[in-house]
Amino acid sequence: MGILLPSNLISQPLINPKFSEINKSSNKSFVTKAVEKTGPSVVTIETQRYIKKRKFSKDSQLFLDPYLERFFGLDLPDNSQPKIEQSQGSGFIFADGLIMTNAHVVNDSDKVIVGLTNGKKLKGKLIGQDFFTDLAVLKIEGKGPWPIATLGDSNKIKVGDWAIAVGNPFGLENTVTLGIISNLNRNVTQLGIYDKKLELIQTDAAINPGNSGGPLLNSSGEVIGINTLIRSGPGAGLSFSIPINKAKDIAYQLINNGKVIHPMIGISLIDENNFEKNTNIVKVGYVVPNSPAEKSGIMLNDIIVKVGNKNIETASDVIKQISKNGISKQVNIVLKRRNKFIRINVIPTDITNLKNK
């Protein structure tokens, strides 16, 4: 048996070219689309730091023998000469010629070079940096137009959302890793870091050292964080990012004022969970001597019940309320001490004033 078909039907291609074109486009993953959207705004940041000549004290018992140094590969005579130390990191353009990155990427740098994905390299000028949040803002010395990243809303992200870490440590091409949001509002003191004032986004998207300062994207390609920290030792494999809403606030303070104010009263806080009752209390773990907290009468092991009009459930609530209050303005705090409630008034100060005492 044979089957007769019209000749014009046989001669037509089996796949419509337009359908093929659409299907080809739809094969792009959301990661690819996200990186295509924001990737051009991600930059390489090359820094140079001049190391001055090494000096030895007159009473030093170290006698340098150039022959032995060369024999053992110590190369100490060169080390005694001025040197240029170079390092790299990442950042991204968030406004006209302005770059967000980590403070530790540009710290103590004498020269900053910004590398764009099109191969151009331009000088960068440090606008300001804040070590307590590990954030810095640079200005590109050149004329645009510049590819600008779309900033998202870090208040809208949830645990389990996709997280895409992007960097540009070597220039020209982005490096990309994928993971999920593992935790929100991770207090850095829980990570053993006590010299920073940060609540971070935790993700399992790998962040390589050269990607530090680059953006963390959501599935739509919007920046939701700045990659800042890699966990080593116990818990290795976890990465952390500064929420973009916090980063924007810090960045614009640096741009407008050249510095950032961090209201503090001088206490460390401990979250204590009662799993049986499913409750949490916030206790005072330490009181800084001569701080506003000590002067107002706050004591070790006091339980913080209320700050301003906010009932306190976590240590983060206290930090947010104190920050919201600002400095040189009185805030009312309700404490619980040995089953008695105490109401006190405290005037927060900038964190730099605490460090100087």
C-alpha positions in Angstrom: 0.0 0.0 0.0 1.1 3.5 -0.7 0.1 6.8 0.8 -0.4 9.7 -1.5 0.4 13.2 -0.2 0.3 16.5 -2.0 3.7 17.4 -3.3 3.6 20.9 -1.8 3.2 19.4 1.7 6.2 17.1 1.4 8.4 20.0 0.2 7.7 22.1 3.3 10.2 22.0 6.2 9.0 19.9 9.2 9.8 22.8 11.7 8.6 26.3 11.2 11.6 28.7 11.2 9.8 31.2 13.4 9.0 28.4 15.9 12.6 27.3 15.8 13.7 30.9 16.6 11.4 31.2 19.6 12.3 27.8 20.9 16.0 28.7 20.6 15.4 31.8 22.7 13.3 29.9 25.3 16.3 27.5 25.8 18.1 30.2 27.7 18.0 29.6 31.4 16.9 32.2 33.9 20.6 32.4 35.0 21.8 33.3 31.5 19.1 35.9 31.2 19.9 37.4 34.6 23.6 37.6 33.9 23.0 39.1 30.4 20.9 41.8 32.1 23.3 42.8 34.8 26.6 41.3 33.8 27.8 44.3 31.7 27.6 46.5 34.9 30.0 44.2 36.8 33.6 45.5 36.9 37.1 44.4 37.8 38.7 46.5 40.5 42.5 46.3 40.5 44.3 48.0 43.4 47.9 48.9 44.0 49.5 49.6 47.3 53.0 50.9 47.7 55.0 49.0 50.4 57.7 51.2 51.9 61.3 50.1 52.5 61.6 47.6 55.3 63.5 48.8 58.3 65.4 46.8 60.9 66.0 48.0 64.4 69.6 48.8 65.4 69.6 46.2 68.1 68.3 43.5 65.8 70.3 40.3 66.0 69.3 39.3 62.4 72.4 39.5 60.2 71.6 39.3 56.5 74.0 37.3 54.3 73.0 38.0 50.7 74.6 34.8 49.5 72.7 32.6 51.9 69.5 34.5 51.2 69.8 33.8 47.5 70.8 30.2 48.1 67.7 29.5 50.3 65.5 31.6 48.0 64.7 34.1 50.7 65.3 37.0 48.3 65.4 39.4 51.3 67.5 42.2 49.7 64.6 42.8 47.3 62.1 42.7 50.1 64.0 45.6 51.8 63.2 47.8 48.7 59.9 49.6 48.0 57.4 47.4 46.4 54.0 47.6 44.7 51.4 45.1 46.1 48.6 44.3 43.7 45.2 42.7 44.3 41.9 42.3 42.6 38.2 42.3 43.4 34.8 43.0 41.8 32.2 45.7 42.0 29.2 46.9 40.0 28.0 50.3 38.6 24.8 51.3 40.4 24.5 54.9 39.2 26.1 57.2 36.6 29.8 56.4 37.0 29.4 55.2 40.6 30.5 51.8 41.8 29.7 49.8 44.9 32.3 47.3 46.2 33.6 46.0 49.5 35.7 48.3 51.7 38.3 45.6 52.2 38.8 45.4 48.4 40.1 49.0 48.2 41.4 49.5 51.7 44.8 51.2 51.9 45.1 51.4 48.1 47.2 54.1 46.5 45.8 53.5 43.0 42.5 51.9 41.8 41.9 50.8 38.2 38.4 49.9 37.0 38.1 47.3 34.3 34.9 47.2 32.2 33.6 44.1 30.4 34.3 45.7 27.0 38.0 45.7 27.8 38.4 49.4 28.8 40.4 50.3 31.9 39.9 53.6 33.7 41.0 55.2 36.9 38.8 54.9 39.9 38.5 57.5 42.7 37.5 56.5 46.2 34.4 58.5 47.3 34.2 56.9 50.7 34.3 53.7 52.7 32.7 52.3 55.8 34.5 49.5 57.6 31.7 48.7 59.9 29.5 47.6 57.0 32.5 46.7 54.7 31.1 48.9 51.9 32.9 51.4 49.6 31.9 53.7 46.8 34.1 54.5 43.8 33.8 57.1 41.0 35.0 56.2 37.5 37.2 59.0 36.1 35.8 59.1 32.5 32.8 59.7 30.4 29.8 57.4 30.0 27.3 56.2 29.2 27.8 53.3 31.6 26.0 50.0 31.9 24.0 50.4 35.2 22.7 47.5 37.3 19.1 47.2 38.2 18.7 47.3 42.0 16.1 45.1 43.6 14.4 45.1 47.0 16.2 42.9 49.6 13.2 43.2 51.9 11.2 41.0 49.5 13.6 38.1 49.2 12.8 34.8 51.0 14.7 31.8 52.2 14.7 29.3 49.2 14.8 32.0 46.5 17.4 31.6 43.8 20.7 33.5 44.3 23.2 34.2 41.5 26.7 35.4 42.5 28.5 37.3 39.8 32.0 38.6 39.8 34.6 39.9 37.3 38.0 39.2 38.9 40.0 39.0 35.7 38.1 41.3 33.4 36.2 40.8 30.1 34.2 37.8 31.3 31.8 37.3 34.3 32.2 34.4 36.7 28.9 33.1 37.8 27.7 30.7 40.5 24.2 29.6 41.5 22.6 28.7 44.8 19.7 29.6 47.0 19.0 32.1 49.9 19.8 30.0 53.0 19.2 32.6 55.7 18.2 36.2 56.1 19.4 38.7 58.7 22.4 36.6 59.7 24.1 38.5 62.5 27.9 38.6 61.9 28.6 38.1 65.7 27.3 34.6 65.2 30.1 34.1 62.7 32.8 35.3 65.2 33.1 38.7 63.7 32.9 41.5 66.2 34.4 44.5 64.4 31.6 44.8 61.8 28.1 46.1 62.0 26.3 43.8 59.6 23.2 41.6 59.1 23.9 39.5 56.1 22.1 37.4 53.5 23.4 33.8 53.7 23.6 31.8 50.5 25.2 28.6 49.3 26.2 30.2 46.0 30.0 29.9 46.0 31.8 33.3 46.3 35.4 33.2 45.2 37.9 35.7 46.7 38.0 37.7 43.4 34.2 37.9 43.3 34.2 39.9 46.6 32.3 43.1 46.0 30.3 41.8 43.1 26.5 41.6 43.0 24.2 38.9 44.3 21.3 38.7 41.9 17.7 37.3 42.1 16.2 35.2 39.3 15.2 38.4 37.5 18.7 39.8 37.3 18.1 42.5 40.0 20.9 43.1 42.6 19.7 42.0 46.0 23.1 42.0 47.8 26.9 42.6 47.6 29.1 39.5 48.0 31.3 40.2 51.0 32.3 37.2 53.0 33.2 33.5 52.6 33.0 31.1 55.6 36.1 29.1 56.2 36.7 26.4 58.7 33.5 25.0 60.3 30.6 25.7 58.1 32.8 26.2 55.0 30.9 26.6 51.8 28.6 29.3 53.1 28.8 32.7 51.6 27.4 36.0 52.8 26.2 39.3 51.1 25.2 42.7 52.3 21.5 43.3 51.6 21.2 45.9 48.9 18.7 48.1 50.8 21.3 48.5 53.5 24.0 49.0 51.0 22.1 51.8 49.2 21.6 53.7 52.5 25.3 53.4 53.3 26.4 54.3 49.8 24.3 57.5 49.7 25.5 58.6 53.1 29.1 58.2 51.8 28.3 60.2 48.7 26.5 63.0 50.5 28.4 63.2 53.7 31.7 61.3 53.2 31.0 59.2 56.2 28.4 57.0 57.8 26.7 57.4 61.2 26.1 54.2 63.2 23.9 54.9 66.3 24.9 52.7 69.2 24.3 52.6 73.0 27.2 50.3 73.8 25.9 46.8 74.5 26.2 43.4 72.9 23.1 41.2 72.7 22.3 37.5 73.1 19.3 35.8 71.6 18.1 33.1 74.0 15.6 30.6 72.6 13.2 28.5 74.7 12.2 25.7 72.3 9.7 24.2 74.6 7.7 27.4 74.9 8.7 28.6 71.4 9.8 31.9 72.7 12.9 34.1 72.4 14.3 36.7 74.7 17.1 39.2 74.1 19.6 39.6 76.9 22.5 42.0 77.4 25.7 40.1 77.1 28.2 43.0 77.6 28.1 46.7 78.5 30.8 48.9 77.1 32.4 51.0 79.9 31.5 54.7 79.9 29.0 54.1 77.2 25.5 55.6 77.1 24.1 52.2 78.1 26.3 52.0 81.2 25.6 55.7 82.2 21.8 55.0 81.8 22.0 52.0 84.2 21.7 49.1 81.8 23.3 46.0 83.3 24.6 42.6 82.3 21.8 40.0 81.8 19.1 42.6 81.6 16.3 41.5 79.3 15.3 44.0 76.7 11.5 44.1 76.4 10.8 47.2 74.4 12.7 49.9 72.5 10.7 53.0 71.6 7.3 51.6 70.5 8.7 48.3 69.3 8.2 45.1 71.3 11.5 43.2 71.1 11.6 39.6 69.8 15.2 39.4 68.4 18.5 41.2 68.8 17.9 42.5 65.2 14.9 44.4 66.5 17.0 46.3 69.0 19.7 47.2 66.4 17.1 48.4 63.9 15.3 50.6 66.5 18.5 52.1 67.8 19.6 52.8 64.2 16.2 54.3 63.3 16.3 56.6 66.4 19.6 58.1 65.3 22.2 59.9 67.6 21.8 62.7 70.1 18.1 61.9 70.4 16.6 60.1 73.5 15.1 56.7 73.1 13.0 54.9 75.7 13.9 51.3 76.6 11.9 48.9 78.8 14.0 46.3 80.6 13.2 43.2 82.7 15.6 42.6 85.7 14.8 39.9 88.2 11.1 39.9 87.5 10.9 43.7 87.7 10.3 46.0 84.8 12.5 49.1 84.5 12.0 52.0 82.1 15.1 54.0 81.2 16.1 56.7 78.7 19.3 56.4 76.6 20.9 58.8 74.1 22.7 56.8 71.4 26.1 57.9 70.1 28.1 57.2 67.0 30.0 53.9 67.1 33.3 55.8 66.6 32.8 57.6 69.9 32.6 54.2 71.6 35.8 53.0 70.1 37.7 56.0 71.2 36.7 55.5 74.9 
